[in-house]
Amino acid sequence: MNRARYLILVCPDPQLIKSQIDQRLGASGQQGWEVKPFWGDDDEPLPAVFWTDLTIKSLFPQPKALIIRRAHTLKAEHWDKLDAGVKGLSGDIFPIFCLEGEWKGKKPPIPATLSRRAIYKKARDEGWVWESPGLDQNTLGDFVRTWARERGMTFEKGIDRALILALPADAVAAGLELDKIELAAGDAKTVRREHVELVAPVGEMEFFDLMDALGKRGAEAAVWKRVLGDHLKKSQDRMLFILIGYLASQARMYWMLANGEEDKVKAHPYVKKLKTQVAHRLGRTGVARMIDLALESEMSVKTGARHHEEVLDVLVAGLIDLFQPREQARRY
């Protein structure tokens, strides 16, 4: 067998994890992989079919890659069973455990429930653990150079550094921006300064555009697509908590604008003018409702009352009802 018995991938960026999985499967010496994903934070993270695939040799020769996403949320009893389950793996089964917790500093976030078990110690000693804190200004350089090499792209002098500084530190978002640049470069395959200027401003999403769209008739479909799209391409709770935090800061701004404290609001005069109009329309009741929506969402996630996707659905629906003028509030 020309590969590791199993892998532990430690990285908060889902796209980098996907790229690593693709590389490992491609270099495994086996073809025709059936990729079967499982989620560590599901109500039943490792269902019966997982254990069947893991422990019972199939009569069919097709190899299976068992991808356990968000494996850092698995409980001690799961790792106990996995400790035993990976010892007698057949050659056509390839478990890949994805630990997607956020890094704090330079130390990889290995859960204590995993670090003291043989499944991790064996992987560490054999070199079956891959660790990456995700993209930053240092690793973006390798990301861009790899992209350029694979596509035969070149750069005008100094433009590669400018591009690295402009790109978002998220593999999916950065990849989309690079696709845009490749299309703009055309057959010349040379990245110039005007191409770098095509890169969208760095940020999880353009929240001002979102808040502006919430109040427009017929904007619901676009808002849902944007919010849910950004949410799904990141770790499940990251997008949601960014949105909640932004709502809290906006509620404070609206409250100040609605109560004659414009001088204390730091914003461009044009933006302040637009937001003042919204603040007066919302009034104290609307701003209070905005805060309620943020707090209810945060409480639902932290208590486990609702799943992340459901909380996001309810939050965006509530914001649409709040920001649209009453005569426009009915959705079509």
Residue frames relative to the residue before (quaternion, step in Angstrom):
aa qw qx qy qz dx dy dz
M 1.0000 0.0000 0.0000 0.0000 0.00 0.00 0.00
N 0.2557 -0.8182 0.5045 0.1032 3.58 -0.57 1.21
R 0.6749 0.4388 -0.3016 0.5108 3.57 1.00 0.73
A 0.6524 -0.4689 0.4038 0.4375 3.52 -1.36 0.05
R 0.5725 -0.5767 0.4448 0.3766 3.58 -1.19 0.47
Y 0.7502 -0.1209 0.0810 0.6450 3.56 1.13 -0.76
L 0.3036 -0.7542 0.5556 0.1741 3.58 -1.27 0.28
I 0.1367 -0.7277 0.6609 0.1219 3.53 -1.31 0.50
L 0.0963 -0.8042 0.5864 0.0022 3.56 -0.51 1.26
V 0.1031 -0.8116 0.5750 0.0085 3.58 -0.62 1.15
C 0.3928 0.6973 -0.4986 0.3330 3.59 -0.17 1.30
P 0.3922 -0.7445 0.4863 0.2352 3.64 -0.89 0.83
D 0.6469 0.5268 -0.3128 0.4540 3.60 1.27 -0.26
P 0.3863 -0.7612 0.4694 0.2258 3.64 -0.38 1.20
Q 0.6533 0.5216 -0.3305 0.4380 3.61 1.00 -0.73
L 0.6362 0.5051 -0.3302 0.4808 3.59 1.02 -0.72
I 0.6171 0.5277 -0.3397 0.4746 3.57 1.07 -0.70
K 0.6496 0.5168 -0.3161 0.4594 3.58 0.92 -0.90
S 0.6520 0.5134 -0.3145 0.4608 3.58 0.95 -0.88
Q 0.6516 0.5153 -0.3131 0.4603 3.56 1.00 -0.83
I 0.6327 0.5224 -0.3241 0.4710 3.57 1.02 -0.82
D 0.6538 0.5148 -0.3165 0.4554 3.60 0.88 -0.91
Q 0.6569 0.5084 -0.3140 0.4598 3.57 0.95 -0.85
R 0.6790 0.4971 -0.2962 0.4518 3.59 0.89 -0.94
L 0.6617 0.4875 -0.3157 0.4742 3.59 0.94 -0.80
G 0.6556 0.5235 -0.3109 0.4466 3.56 1.02 -0.80
A 0.7347 0.4006 -0.2177 0.5024 3.58 1.12 -0.69
S 0.4590 0.7365 -0.4086 0.2827 3.58 1.29 0.05
G 0.4499 -0.6769 0.4658 0.3499 3.57 1.17 -0.46
Q 0.6785 0.4081 -0.2859 0.5397 3.58 1.30 0.08
Q 0.2170 -0.7812 0.5757 0.1062 3.56 -1.14 0.64
G 0.7638 0.3974 -0.2662 0.4334 3.54 -1.33 0.21
W 0.1896 0.8191 -0.5210 0.1470 3.58 1.08 0.70
E 0.2307 -0.6987 0.6571 0.1636 3.54 -1.13 0.77
V 0.1801 -0.8064 0.5590 0.0698 3.55 -0.46 1.23
K 0.0443 -0.8115 0.5817 -0.0323 3.58 -0.61 1.17
P 0.1808 -0.8199 0.5359 0.0890 3.63 -0.37 1.19
F 0.0503 -0.7437 0.6658 0.0337 3.54 -1.24 0.67
W 0.2890 -0.7778 0.5416 0.1348 3.58 -1.17 0.61
G 0.4401 -0.7420 0.4525 0.2258 3.55 -0.69 1.15
D 0.7317 0.3973 -0.2452 0.4967 3.60 1.15 -0.44
D 0.3777 0.6886 -0.5152 0.3430 3.59 1.18 0.48
D 0.6512 -0.4967 0.3846 0.4258 3.56 -1.25 0.33
E 0.7541 0.1177 -0.0809 0.6410 3.56 1.14 -0.72
P 0.1968 -0.8556 0.4644 0.1164 3.58 0.28 1.26
L 0.7892 0.1493 -0.0754 0.5910 3.59 0.99 -0.75
P 0.1271 -0.8402 0.5245 0.0535 3.59 0.19 1.29
A 0.7532 -0.4100 0.2715 0.4369 3.55 -1.34 0.16
V 0.6371 0.5435 -0.3432 0.4254 3.59 0.98 -0.79
F 0.5962 0.5583 -0.3647 0.4470 3.60 1.11 -0.60
W 0.7015 0.4660 -0.2760 0.4633 3.57 0.82 -0.99
T 0.5946 0.5492 -0.3580 0.4655 3.58 1.14 -0.59
D 0.6789 0.4833 -0.2854 0.4734 3.57 0.89 -0.96
L 0.6761 0.5248 -0.2933 0.4261 3.56 0.99 -0.87
T 0.8351 0.3002 -0.0945 0.4511 3.55 0.80 -1.01
I 0.7327 0.3903 -0.2351 0.5056 3.61 1.14 -0.46
K 0.3989 -0.7307 0.5034 0.2313 3.57 -0.66 1.11
S 0.3839 -0.7398 0.5129 0.2056 3.54 -0.83 1.04
L 0.5091 -0.6333 0.4937 0.3098 3.55 -1.22 0.56
F 0.6750 0.4684 -0.2784 0.4975 3.57 1.28 -0.39
P 0.5033 -0.7099 0.4117 0.2707 3.60 -0.97 0.83
Q 0.4926 0.6858 -0.4434 0.3007 3.64 1.14 -0.29
P 0.3632 -0.7396 0.5193 0.2265 3.63 -0.73 1.00
K 0.2194 -0.7769 0.5814 0.1008 3.55 -1.15 0.70
A 0.1924 -0.7417 0.6332 0.1094 3.53 -1.03 0.93
L 0.1679 -0.7891 0.5870 0.0681 3.56 -0.55 1.19
I 0.1018 -0.8251 0.5557 0.0096 3.58 -0.24 1.31
I 0.1018 -0.7922 0.6007 0.0345 3.59 -0.51 1.17
R 0.1799 -0.8016 0.5668 0.0621 3.57 -0.22 1.35
R 0.8390 0.1321 -0.1330 0.5108 3.57 -1.23 0.65
A 0.1529 0.8358 -0.5071 0.1447 3.53 1.05 0.87
H 0.5385 0.6291 -0.4085 0.3839 3.60 1.20 -0.31
T 0.6535 0.5061 -0.3179 0.4645 3.61 1.24 -0.25
L 0.4460 0.6891 -0.4641 0.3330 3.61 1.24 0.00
K 0.4300 -0.7106 0.5037 0.2378 3.54 -1.11 0.73
A 0.7287 -0.4526 0.2984 0.4185 3.55 -1.32 0.32
E 0.6612 0.5200 -0.3271 0.4306 3.59 0.94 -0.82
H 0.6061 0.5407 -0.3584 0.4603 3.59 1.14 -0.57
W 0.6811 0.4807 -0.2942 0.4674 3.59 0.89 -0.93
D 0.5808 0.5672 -0.3778 0.4451 3.60 1.11 -0.57
K 0.6920 0.4601 -0.2772 0.4823 3.58 0.89 -0.93
L 0.6528 0.5113 -0.3172 0.4602 3.58 1.01 -0.78
D 0.5563 0.6137 -0.3717 0.4192 3.56 1.13 -0.70
A 0.7217 0.4046 -0.2248 0.5148 3.53 0.97 -0.91
G 0.6629 0.5707 -0.3068 0.3753 3.56 0.99 -0.88
V 0.7086 0.4696 -0.2792 0.4465 3.60 1.02 -0.70
K 0.5247 0.6701 -0.4076 0.3310 3.60 1.20 -0.18
G 0.7992 0.2605 -0.1411 0.5230 3.58 1.02 -0.68
L 0.1827 0.8297 -0.5104 0.1329 3.58 1.06 0.73
S 0.3840 -0.6792 0.5688 0.2601 3.54 -1.10 0.72
G 0.6563 -0.5701 0.3419 0.3569 3.56 -1.20 0.50
D 0.6913 0.4730 -0.2927 0.4612 3.59 1.17 -0.35
I 0.6384 0.4656 -0.3370 0.5120 3.60 1.27 0.29
F 0.0288 -0.8087 0.5857 -0.0453 3.57 -0.78 1.09
P 0.1194 -0.8020 0.5822 0.0601 3.65 -0.15 1.22
I 0.0474 -0.7776 0.6269 0.0069 3.56 -1.00 0.89
F 0.1590 -0.8096 0.5636 0.0413 3.56 -0.49 1.26
C 0.1644 -0.8112 0.5594 0.0442 3.58 -0.63 1.17
L 0.1202 -0.7841 0.6078 0.0360 3.58 -0.47 1.24
E 0.0502 -0.8718 0.4855 -0.0431 3.57 -0.13 1.33
G 0.3318 0.7525 -0.5044 0.2630 3.59 1.16 0.49
E 0.5699 -0.5989 0.4430 0.3469 3.56 -1.20 0.58
W 0.4262 -0.6867 0.5310 0.2546 3.54 -1.07 0.80
K 0.1557 -0.7413 0.6437 0.1088 3.55 -1.17 0.68
G 0.7917 0.0061 -0.0602 0.6079 3.51 -0.09 1.33
K 0.7345 -0.4292 0.3072 0.4265 3.57 -1.16 -0.59
K 0.5851 0.5999 -0.3703 0.4009 3.59 1.24 -0.16
P 0.4348 -0.7060 0.4858 0.2767 3.62 -0.73 0.99
P 0.4243 -0.7338 0.4743 0.2377 3.60 -0.90 0.91
I 0.0514 0.7977 -0.5942 0.0888 3.58 0.21 1.28
P 0.4134 -0.7220 0.4853 0.2691 3.63 -0.56 1.07
A 0.5614 -0.6127 0.4396 0.3409 3.58 -1.05 0.76
T 0.6099 0.5677 -0.3484 0.4295 3.58 1.12 -0.66
L 0.7102 0.4123 -0.2499 0.5130 3.59 1.23 -0.41
S 0.6625 0.5767 -0.3242 0.3513 3.59 0.82 -1.01
R 0.7295 0.4238 -0.2552 0.4723 3.61 1.04 -0.62
R 0.6066 0.5649 -0.3587 0.4294 3.59 1.24 0.09
A 0.6513 -0.5647 0.3579 0.3590 3.53 -1.21 0.64
I 0.5881 0.5954 -0.3788 0.3952 3.61 1.06 -0.69
Y 0.6975 0.4339 -0.2697 0.5024 3.58 1.05 -0.73
K 0.6551 0.5247 -0.3231 0.4371 3.60 0.87 -0.89
K 0.6354 0.5173 -0.3212 0.4749 3.59 1.03 -0.80
A 0.6689 0.5011 -0.2996 0.4602 3.60 0.91 -0.94
R 0.6429 0.5252 -0.3156 0.4597 3.57 1.00 -0.84
D 0.7007 0.4771 -0.2712 0.4559 3.58 0.86 -0.96
E 0.7224 0.4371 -0.2386 0.4798 3.60 1.08 -0.71
G 0.5036 -0.6616 0.4258 0.3568 3.60 1.23 -0.14
W 0.4460 0.6990 -0.4394 0.3454 3.55 1.18 0.59
V 0.5940 0.5322 -0.3694 0.4769 3.60 1.26 0.29
W 0.0835 -0.7713 0.6301 0.0324 3.57 -0.91 0.99
E 0.0702 -0.8218 0.5654 -0.0115 3.57 -0.76 1.05
S 0.1404 0.7606 -0.6266 0.0954 3.54 -1.06 0.85
P 0.3857 -0.7310 0.5103 0.2377 3.61 -0.86 0.90
G 0.6103 -0.5207 0.3614 0.4752 3.59 1.28 -0.05
L 0.6869 -0.4849 0.3442 0.4177 3.54 -1.27 -0.08
D 0.0943 0.7359 -0.6694 0.0386 3.52 -1.21 0.72
Q 0.7560 -0.3851 0.2417 0.4710 3.59 -1.21 -0.09
N 0.6386 0.5098 -0.3350 0.4691 3.60 1.18 -0.41
T 0.7563 0.3933 -0.2175 0.4754 3.58 0.75 -1.04
L 0.5250 0.6228 -0.4204 0.3996 3.62 1.19 -0.32
G 0.5784 0.5935 -0.3726 0.4175 3.57 1.12 -0.61
D 0.6768 0.4693 -0.2846 0.4906 3.58 0.88 -0.95
F 0.6178 0.5592 -0.3319 0.4422 3.57 1.05 -0.82
V 0.6954 0.4618 -0.2684 0.4807 3.58 0.89 -0.95
R 0.6587 0.5081 -0.3191 0.4541 3.60 0.93 -0.82
T 0.6270 0.5185 -0.3341 0.4758 3.58 1.03 -0.73
W 0.6332 0.5315 -0.3182 0.4640 3.57 0.97 -0.89
A 0.6830 0.4914 -0.2888 0.4568 3.58 0.86 -0.97
R 0.6616 0.5131 -0.3103 0.4503 3.59 0.93 -0.88
E 0.6822 0.5022 -0.2927 0.4435 3.58 0.90 -0.91
R 0.7683 0.3483 -0.1787 0.5065 3.59 1.13 -0.63
G 0.4812 -0.6968 0.4215 0.3244 3.57 1.27 0.10
M 0.3825 0.7340 -0.4730 0.3018 3.59 1.13 0.66
T 0.1472 -0.7604 0.6247 0.0992 3.56 -1.19 0.63
F 0.3368 -0.7464 0.5460 0.1769 3.57 -1.30 0.32
E 0.4695 -0.5859 0.5636 0.3445 3.52 -1.20 0.52
K 0.6871 -0.5125 0.3178 0.4052 3.57 -1.18 0.58
G 0.8504 0.1485 -0.1461 0.4832 3.55 -0.85 1.10
I 0.5431 0.6513 -0.3972 0.3509 3.59 1.22 -0.25
D 0.5752 0.5793 -0.3949 0.4215 3.60 1.09 -0.53
R 0.6583 0.4937 -0.3145 0.4733 3.60 0.99 -0.78
A 0.6370 0.5245 -0.3269 0.4608 3.59 1.00 -0.79
L 0.6453 0.5212 -0.3168 0.4600 3.56 1.03 -0.79
I 0.6353 0.5346 -0.3232 0.4541 3.58 0.96 -0.86
L 0.6743 0.4926 -0.2925 0.4659 3.58 0.97 -0.85
A 0.6936 0.4974 -0.2742 0.4430 3.59 1.10 -0.68
L 0.6441 0.5739 -0.3298 0.3834 3.58 1.04 -0.70
P 0.4937 -0.6368 0.4970 0.3220 3.60 -1.13 0.59
A 0.4645 -0.6843 0.4940 0.2683 3.57 -1.13 0.69
D 0.5342 0.5435 -0.4352 0.4794 3.52 0.73 1.17
A 0.4712 -0.7370 0.3998 0.2737 3.57 -0.55 1.17
V 0.6457 0.5088 -0.3344 0.4609 3.60 0.98 -0.76
A 0.6910 0.4733 -0.2823 0.4677 3.57 0.79 -1.03
A 0.6536 0.5055 -0.3167 0.4658 3.59 0.95 -0.85
G 0.6408 0.5369 -0.3190 0.4465 3.58 1.01 -0.82
L 0.6440 0.5154 -0.3147 0.4696 3.57 1.02 -0.80
E 0.6519 0.5016 -0.3162 0.4727 3.59 1.00 -0.80
L 0.6564 0.5008 -0.3150 0.4680 3.60 1.00 -0.76
D 0.5956 0.5442 -0.3609 0.4678 3.60 1.10 -0.63
K 0.6331 0.5329 -0.3144 0.4651 3.56 1.04 -0.86
I 0.6738 0.4949 -0.2911 0.4651 3.57 0.94 -0.90
E 0.6294 0.5346 -0.3358 0.4531 3.59 0.98 -0.81
L 0.6514 0.5100 -0.3116 0.4674 3.57 0.98 -0.83
A 0.6721 0.4979 -0.2947 0.4621 3.58 0.97 -0.88
A 0.6462 0.5359 -0.3227 0.4372 3.61 1.02 -0.75
G 0.2285 -0.8259 0.4905 0.1587 3.57 1.17 -0.59
D 0.8217 -0.2482 0.1805 0.4802 3.55 -1.20 -0.58
A 0.5682 0.6056 -0.3902 0.3976 3.59 1.16 -0.44
K 0.1583 -0.8395 0.5017 0.1362 3.59 1.20 -0.62
T 0.5404 0.5686 -0.4249 0.4519 3.56 1.06 0.81
V 0.2996 -0.7573 0.5568 0.1635 3.57 -0.78 1.06
R 0.0988 -0.8042 0.5860 0.0106 3.56 -0.69 1.18
R 0.7305 -0.4437 0.2897 0.4308 3.56 -1.30 0.23
E 0.6600 0.5158 -0.3284 0.4365 3.59 0.92 -0.78
H 0.5987 0.5492 -0.3620 0.4570 3.57 1.19 -0.45
V 0.6268 0.5357 -0.3365 0.4549 3.58 1.01 -0.79
E 0.6381 0.5445 -0.3239 0.4375 3.57 1.06 -0.70
L 0.5651 0.5955 -0.3810 0.4253 3.59 1.27 -0.21
V 0.5389 0.6349 -0.4050 0.3774 3.59 1.22 -0.44
A 0.4495 -0.6949 0.4959 0.2629 3.56 -0.84 1.04
P 0.6197 -0.5393 0.4000 0.4065 3.63 -1.12 0.55
V 0.5268 -0.6522 0.4465 0.3126 3.55 -0.98 0.90
G 0.4030 0.6825 -0.5412 0.2808 3.58 -0.96 0.86
E 0.6219 -0.5553 0.3883 0.3927 3.55 -1.17 0.49
M 0.7312 -0.2271 0.1246 0.6311 3.56 1.16 -0.65
E 0.5329 -0.6067 0.4629 0.3656 3.59 -1.18 0.39
F 0.2110 -0.8345 0.4964 0.1124 3.58 0.14 1.29
F 0.5947 0.5573 -0.3871 0.4310 3.59 1.04 -0.59
D 0.6332 0.5208 -0.3246 0.4716 3.58 1.02 -0.82
L 0.6350 0.5314 -0.3284 0.4545 3.57 0.99 -0.82
M 0.7009 0.4694 -0.2848 0.4554 3.58 0.72 -1.03
D 0.6330 0.5239 -0.3270 0.4667 3.56 1.08 -0.71
A 0.6811 0.5006 -0.2884 0.4497 3.58 0.96 -0.89
L 0.5776 0.6224 -0.3792 0.3677 3.58 1.06 -0.66
G 0.7328 0.4441 -0.2386 0.4571 3.57 1.07 -0.68
K 0.6189 0.5672 -0.3429 0.4214 3.60 1.23 0.04
R 0.5242 -0.6327 0.4735 0.3173 3.55 -1.03 0.84
G 0.8295 0.2184 -0.1751 0.4832 3.55 -0.99 0.88
A 0.5282 0.6587 -0.4024 0.3538 3.58 1.24 0.08
E 0.4415 0.7512 -0.4354 0.2262 3.59 1.22 -0.36
A 0.6687 0.5174 -0.3218 0.4262 3.59 0.80 -0.97
A 0.6707 0.4943 -0.3012 0.4638 3.57 0.92 -0.89
V 0.6396 0.5268 -0.3244 0.4562 3.57 1.00 -0.82
W 0.6620 0.5029 -0.3105 0.4610 3.58 0.86 -0.94
K 0.6609 0.5183 -0.3142 0.4426 3.57 0.87 -0.94
R 0.6851 0.4919 -0.2928 0.4505 3.58 0.90 -0.91
V 0.6976 0.4759 -0.2838 0.4544 3.56 0.79 -1.02
L 0.7030 0.4562 -0.2792 0.4688 3.58 0.78 -0.97
G 0.6206 0.5444 -0.3462 0.4456 3.59 1.05 -0.72
D 0.6638 0.4820 -0.2977 0.4883 3.59 0.91 -0.89
H 0.6406 0.5428 -0.3213 0.4379 3.57 1.02 -0.82
L 0.7233 0.4742 -0.2655 0.4260 3.57 0.77 -1.03
K 0.6879 0.4754 -0.3049 0.4559 3.59 1.10 -0.50
K 0.6910 0.3910 -0.2792 0.5400 3.57 1.26 0.21
S 0.6906 -0.4166 0.3410 0.4829 3.52 -1.27 0.04
Q 0.6631 -0.6069 0.2694 0.3456 3.53 -0.98 0.94
D 0.7762 0.3494 -0.2083 0.4817 3.62 0.92 -0.73
R 0.5188 0.6838 -0.4097 0.3089 3.58 1.19 -0.47
M 0.6829 0.4873 -0.2906 0.4601 3.57 0.80 -1.02
L 0.6570 0.5357 -0.3123 0.4288 3.55 0.92 -0.92
F 0.7073 0.4552 -0.2778 0.4641 3.59 0.82 -0.92
I 0.5817 0.5466 -0.3759 0.4707 3.60 1.15 -0.52
L 0.6615 0.5026 -0.3009 0.4683 3.57 0.95 -0.89
I 0.6424 0.5196 -0.3231 0.4615 3.60 0.96 -0.85
G 0.6599 0.5085 -0.3054 0.4612 3.58 0.93 -0.87
Y 0.6466 0.5132 -0.3174 0.4667 3.55 1.01 -0.81
L 0.6349 0.5348 -0.3312 0.4486 3.59 0.96 -0.83
A 0.6394 0.5293 -0.3285 0.4506 3.58 0.97 -0.83
S 0.6779 0.4793 -0.2981 0.4709 3.59 0.94 -0.86
Q 0.6498 0.5129 -0.3163 0.4634 3.58 1.05 -0.75
A 0.6130 0.5466 -0.3467 0.4530 3.58 1.04 -0.78
R 0.6354 0.5216 -0.3261 0.4668 3.60 1.00 -0.81
M 0.6588 0.5075 -0.3097 0.4610 3.58 0.96 -0.88
Y 0.6587 0.5090 -0.3104 0.4590 3.59 0.90 -0.93
W 0.6306 0.5387 -0.3320 0.4494 3.58 1.00 -0.83
M 0.6671 0.4956 -0.2990 0.4689 3.59 0.93 -0.90
L 0.6724 0.5003 -0.2985 0.4566 3.58 0.94 -0.88
A 0.6793 0.4940 -0.2864 0.4611 3.57 1.03 -0.79
N 0.7489 0.3753 -0.2011 0.5077 3.57 1.22 -0.40
G 0.6499 -0.5960 0.3049 0.3598 3.54 1.11 0.73
E 0.5437 0.6127 -0.4084 0.4028 3.60 1.15 0.52
E 0.1081 0.8477 -0.5111 0.0923 3.58 1.05 0.80
D 0.6355 0.5672 -0.3317 0.4055 3.58 1.01 -0.79
K 0.6724 0.4983 -0.2920 0.4629 3.58 1.17 -0.50
V 0.6080 0.5555 -0.3459 0.4495 3.60 1.30 -0.23
K 0.2180 -0.7796 0.5772 0.1077 3.57 -0.70 1.11
A 0.3764 0.6847 -0.5385 0.3155 3.55 -0.31 1.30
H 0.6352 -0.5011 0.4133 0.4179 3.55 -1.29 0.35
P 0.5965 -0.6076 0.3786 0.3627 3.64 -0.93 0.82
Y 0.6556 0.5056 -0.3241 0.4578 3.59 0.98 -0.78
V 0.6507 0.5018 -0.3087 0.4791 3.57 0.97 -0.88
K 0.6423 0.5292 -0.3241 0.4498 3.57 0.97 -0.86
K 0.6286 0.5391 -0.3311 0.4523 3.57 1.03 -0.81
L 0.6699 0.4949 -0.2993 0.4655 3.58 0.90 -0.93
K 0.6968 0.4782 -0.2800 0.4554 3.55 0.89 -0.92
T 0.5910 0.5658 -0.3703 0.4399 3.59 1.11 -0.58
Q 0.6248 0.5346 -0.3303 0.4633 3.57 1.03 -0.79
V 0.6621 0.4917 -0.2986 0.4804 3.58 0.95 -0.89
A 0.6431 0.5441 -0.3237 0.4308 3.59 0.95 -0.91
H 0.6762 0.4806 -0.2968 0.4730 3.59 0.94 -0.85
R 0.6402 0.5163 -0.3322 0.4617 3.58 1.06 -0.67
L 0.6642 0.4946 -0.3030 0.4716 3.57 1.01 -0.82
G 0.1612 -0.8010 0.5524 0.1653 3.56 0.88 -0.94
R 0.7336 -0.4127 0.2945 0.4525 3.56 -1.29 -0.01
T 0.6320 0.5417 -0.3350 0.4416 3.58 1.03 -0.78
G 0.6794 0.4961 -0.2908 0.4558 3.57 0.92 -0.90
V 0.6497 0.5032 -0.3179 0.4729 3.56 0.97 -0.83
A 0.6324 0.5232 -0.3278 0.4679 3.58 1.02 -0.79
R 0.6404 0.5169 -0.3222 0.4679 3.59 1.03 -0.78
M 0.6035 0.5626 -0.3358 0.4545 3.57 1.08 -0.74
I 0.6654 0.4847 -0.2908 0.4876 3.56 0.98 -0.89
D 0.6226 0.5454 -0.3364 0.4491 3.59 1.03 -0.82
L 0.6503 0.5228 -0.3187 0.4496 3.58 0.93 -0.90
A 0.6595 0.5049 -0.3087 0.4635 3.57 0.95 -0.86
L 0.6890 0.4800 -0.2860 0.4616 3.59 0.88 -0.93
E 0.6387 0.5227 -0.3272 0.4603 3.59 1.00 -0.82
S 0.6467 0.5215 -0.3173 0.4573 3.58 1.00 -0.80
E 0.6665 0.5009 -0.3004 0.4632 3.55 0.91 -0.96
M 0.6627 0.5049 -0.3057 0.4609 3.58 0.94 -0.87
S 0.6437 0.5405 -0.3271 0.4320 3.60 0.95 -0.84
V 0.6763 0.4823 -0.2911 0.4746 3.57 1.01 -0.85
K 0.7182 0.4762 -0.2693 0.4300 3.58 0.77 -1.03
T 0.7052 0.4231 -0.2665 0.5026 3.59 1.13 -0.57
G 0.4535 -0.7005 0.4407 0.3307 3.58 1.26 -0.24
A 0.3470 0.7606 -0.4885 0.2499 3.60 1.23 0.30
R 0.7881 0.0713 -0.0309 0.6106 3.57 1.15 -0.67
H 0.5089 -0.6194 0.4964 0.3331 3.55 -1.24 0.48
H 0.7011 -0.5027 0.3046 0.4038 3.56 -1.21 0.58
E 0.6802 0.5007 -0.3059 0.4395 3.58 0.82 -0.98
E 0.6524 0.5093 -0.3165 0.4635 3.58 0.99 -0.83
V 0.6362 0.5267 -0.3288 0.4580 3.59 0.97 -0.82
L 0.6564 0.5084 -0.3101 0.4632 3.57 0.95 -0.87
D 0.6153 0.5488 -0.3369 0.4547 3.59 1.01 -0.82
V 0.6967 0.4783 -0.2706 0.4611 3.56 0.80 -1.07
L 0.6481 0.5338 -0.3185 0.4399 3.57 0.98 -0.86
V 0.6963 0.4622 -0.2873 0.4679 3.60 0.79 -0.97
A 0.6227 0.5291 -0.3410 0.4647 3.60 1.03 -0.76
G 0.6596 0.5084 -0.3040 0.4627 3.60 0.97 -0.82
L 0.6575 0.5091 -0.3091 0.4615 3.57 1.03 -0.77
I 0.6152 0.5341 -0.3459 0.4654 3.58 1.05 -0.73
D 0.6625 0.4980 -0.3025 0.4706 3.60 0.90 -0.91
L 0.6775 0.5074 -0.2931 0.4445 3.56 1.02 -0.81
F 0.7678 0.4187 -0.2133 0.4355 3.57 0.77 -1.04
Q 0.6270 0.5133 -0.3685 0.4556 3.60 1.09 -0.44
P 0.5351 -0.5972 0.4792 0.3568 3.59 -1.03 0.72
R 0.6551 -0.5738 0.3195 0.3736 3.56 -1.01 0.81
E 0.6845 0.4878 -0.3129 0.4423 3.58 0.94 -0.78
Q 0.6986 0.4300 -0.2683 0.5051 3.58 1.30 -0.27
A 0.4634 0.7526 -0.4109 0.2235 3.58 1.20 -0.29
R 0.6085 0.5579 -0.3779 0.4191 3.61 1.06 -0.57
R 0.2941 -0.7702 0.5443 0.1553 3.60 -0.85 1.01
Y 0.3745 -0.7532 0.5112 0.1765 3.54 -1.08 0.81
